[in-house]
């Protein structure tokens, strides 16, 4: 199916409705119709009709002119967090990483131009600027994002690198040539370390979780410059992450035999 065929088969009203739901993320608990309309760049009457539809089926509620998601919205993600899902399988192994390193462990999946955090196990000492499950972070400015970018097919990587990128600190890599070279090094090393590239004082190491030759997610440990150093991340955390990523990949493959079939023996 060509890109033109896919475009013809899309339902615009569904795309708009999903955009309104996504507009609730990362903002205040409640939003007005005007605020949502501005975020999705749709007319207020269109957004209002979408909200009324979602209210009818129980996914949003309104009070005093403000709209909020209801608990029923969690139904939409229930299938993703099933027993055979990557986050569910990874959670106990991530807890072992936290016990071993004394630092917070997260897992992210690529959704260009960002990484979405899909699982997280906190260390008892909370991190500043801590993220939650569902938080999106820029792929180019995070270790977990770069281990996933490094796995992209060349045409997809070229398309991504053609986009502008934001510098979050003086250490953020934004120049195309420098980022391409960094990703080449990440591909060669099999891991990445980020030092104060997204937030001052924050550092992280990450490795890809590779299933059937494809990086399906990234596993990362985050800390602060007060608690850890780059050498400790490379020498102690990265080996632990690699072992955990291999175990998660093996368990995920075994839990999804219909997707990852073992090829028949030769002869």
Order of alpha helices (4+ residues) and beta strands (2+ residues): alpha-alpha-alpha-alpha-beta-beta-alpha-alpha-beta-beta-beta-alpha-alpha-alpha-beta-beta-beta-alpha
